[in-house]
Amino acid sequence: MNKVMISFLIVLMLVGCSGNSSLTSNEDHLDSTPEQSAETVSPSPALPPSEEPTPSIQQTEAYLDTKKLRGNFGFADAEGRNILVTGHEKGLDKEMTQLNEAIGDQGNVLKVKFNKWQDGTENSNGREMAHNFENLAGYLYTVEEESATPDETYYLTDQIDFKVDALLPVETLEGQEALSTVEVSVRERIVDTKKREIQKIWKLADLSANRQLYLVQFVRLDQEMLFSLVWKEKDEFTFMDYPAVIQGDEYSVWRVDDGGEVRPEMFSILFVAETSEGPLVGMNWWGAEGVNTFFLHKEGDSFKEMDIQYGRYTSPI
């Protein structure tokens, strides 16, 4: 073999070794890529943060402004198609035309439209009930969507002044369920707080996982009587107390012919709303001769009745 042939073979051997080394290097780089990706899943800190807010930031608290509440109450007719606002004088059409929502019956919101001032008739028996609806004087509104609950009380407002997002869901309890669902710890806490034994206690409503409303009648002490509406929120209790002193007639203590007792069927919830100071509870209290509607607003560790109230005479004929 001559020198030229030997030199050519040596060049071929060197080129082959260089090619094998390059292939091995590429394969090692490909095998390592997935592992590096797993370690760098999070975005690079050099990238600008997203300007889109998270859901928790987007969700803002809706509060009812109690300063915008007015005394505009009414009740529905037998068909639930109309609501009559009573207790106002004639001549307020400009103001009353602005009312376009009716809220009641556990926070149900209805769209309403002002119709007219309705003159009363001589056929009225004085009862503010559905059967006497057409004979009463007041501001008449048409229910535009769904239907109102016949004879139920409604609070009328301008949708601009009343933030419906502030309303809390209400799940009422009745009968035996209202009695049996009261926890022993709740009863004990109330007794310990009021330093008075309980005669009966009912859960009127669940308002969320951590909010409940109770009705409590306490044991009579000589001539002194007491019942309370109790708001429970987590481990905090807020009371609205209704004391009374028996003066001769033990059958009419808080209301005419109440028999000296309260029962859950005497009370219904108009609505419950969140305010910046705490909850506001709209309540109906039915008695033998009528129904009173009032707002309870939390102030500190107790409830106070607001000046905004409404009453209907409903005594049976």
ZIBEL-V414594 format. One record per residue. N is the residue number from 0. RES is the residue in one small letter. PHI is phi in whole degrees, -180 to 180 (none if undefined). Layout:
n=(N	N)
res=(RES	RES)
phi=(PHI	PHI)
This chain:
n=(0	1	2	3	4	5	6	7	8	9	10	11	12	13	14	15	16	17	18	19	20	21	22	23	24	25	26	27	28	29	30	31	32	33	34	35	36	37	38	39	40	41	42	43	44	45	46	47	48	49	50	51	52	53	54	55	56	57	58	59	60	61	62	63	64	65	66	67	68	69	70	71	72	73	74	75	76	77	78	79	80	81	82	83	84	85	86	87	88	89	90	91	92	93	94	95	96	97	98	99	100	101	102	103	104	105	106	107	108	109	110	111	112	113	114	115	116	117	118	119	120	121	122	123	124	125	126	127	128	129	130	131	132	133	134	135	136	137	138	139	140	141	142	143	144	145	146	147	148	149	150	151	152	153	154	155	156	157	158	159	160	161	162	163	164	165	166	167	168	169	170	171	172	173	174	175	176	177	178	179	180	181	182	183	184	185	186	187	188	189	190	191	192	193	194	195	196	197	198	199	200	201	202	203	204	205	206	207	208	209	210	211	212	213	214	215	216	217	218	219	220	221	222	223	224	225	226	227	228	229	230	231	232	233	234	235	236	237	238	239	240	241	242	243	244	245	246	247	248	249	250	251	252	253	254	255	256	257	258	259	260	261	262	263	264	265	266	267	268	269	270	271	272	273	274	275	276	277	278	279	280	281	282	283	284	285	286	287	288	289	290	291	292	293	294	295	296	297	298	299	300	301	302	303	304	305	306	307	308	309	310	311	312	313	314	315	316)
res=(m	n	k	v	m	i	s	f	l	i	v	l	m	l	v	g	c	s	g	n	s	s	l	t	s	n	e	d	h	l	d	s	t	p	e	q	s	a	e	t	v	s	p	s	p	a	l	p	p	s	e	e	p	t	p	s	i	q	q	t	e	a	y	l	d	t	k	k	l	r	g	n	f	g	f	a	d	a	e	g	r	n	i	l	v	t	g	h	e	k	g	l	d	k	e	m	t	q	l	n	e	a	i	g	d	q	g	n	v	l	k	v	k	f	n	k	w	q	d	g	t	e	n	s	n	g	r	e	m	a	h	n	f	e	n	l	a	g	y	l	y	t	v	e	e	e	s	a	t	p	d	e	t	y	y	l	t	d	q	i	d	f	k	v	d	a	l	l	p	v	e	t	l	e	g	q	e	a	l	s	t	v	e	v	s	v	r	e	r	i	v	d	t	k	k	r	e	i	q	k	i	w	k	l	a	d	l	s	a	n	r	q	l	y	l	v	q	f	v	r	l	d	q	e	m	l	f	s	l	v	w	k	e	k	d	e	f	t	f	m	d	y	p	a	v	i	q	g	d	e	y	s	v	w	r	v	d	d	g	g	e	v	r	p	e	m	f	s	i	l	f	v	a	e	t	s	e	g	p	l	v	g	m	n	w	w	g	a	e	g	v	n	t	f	f	l	h	k	e	g	d	s	f	k	e	m	d	i	q	y	g	r	y	t	s	p	i)
phi=(none	-82	-67	-64	-63	-64	-62	-62	-63	-65	-61	-62	-64	-66	-63	-63	-64	-64	-65	-62	-65	-66	-65	-62	-64	-65	-64	-62	-68	-66	-65	-86	-61	-58	-64	-66	-63	-64	-83	-127	-72	-66	-63	-65	-63	-75	-76	-68	-64	-67	-85	-78	-70	-75	-55	-65	-78	-65	-78	-103	-73	-103	-120	-83	-90	-66	-70	-96	-76	-130	-88	-108	-124	-156	-143	-90	-80	-67	-95	73	-97	-136	-129	-110	-89	-112	92	-116	-84	-70	107	-109	-56	-60	-72	-73	-64	-74	-75	-136	-137	-122	-122	179	53	71	91	-70	-105	-120	-83	-131	-133	-61	-107	-171	-84	-103	-76	-75	-123	-72	-85	-67	-98	87	-84	-90	-138	-60	-68	-116	-56	-73	-99	-100	-88	165	-95	-95	-125	-99	-81	-89	-127	55	-145	-79	-83	-52	71	-78	-82	-131	-100	-102	-153	-88	-61	-73	-84	-117	-81	-68	-66	-81	-70	-101	-66	-122	-122	-83	-121	-135	57	-64	-63	-66	-84	-76	-90	-80	-74	-61	-64	-68	-59	-64	-66	-66	-60	-66	-74	-88	56	-154	-73	-95	-84	-148	-143	-132	-91	-79	-162	-100	-113	-175	-62	-120	-133	-141	-122	-119	-117	-130	-108	-94	-65	-65	-118	59	-102	-94	-119	-157	-134	-141	-96	-122	-98	-112	-131	59	-104	-107	-116	-123	-114	-119	-92	-127	-79	-153	-119	-70	-128	91	-95	-79	-93	-132	-102	-91	-133	-60	59	-85	71	71	-149	-115	-138	-61	-71	-76	-123	-140	-100	-71	-169	-130	-135	-94	-120	-68	-95	141	-70	-121	-118	-94	-123	-111	-120	-88	-125	-66	-114	179	-126	-108	-116	-151	-110	-105	-123	-72	-133	69	-101	-143	-99	-128	-80	-75	-71	-76	-142	-152	-138	-125	-86	-130	-52	-58	-83)
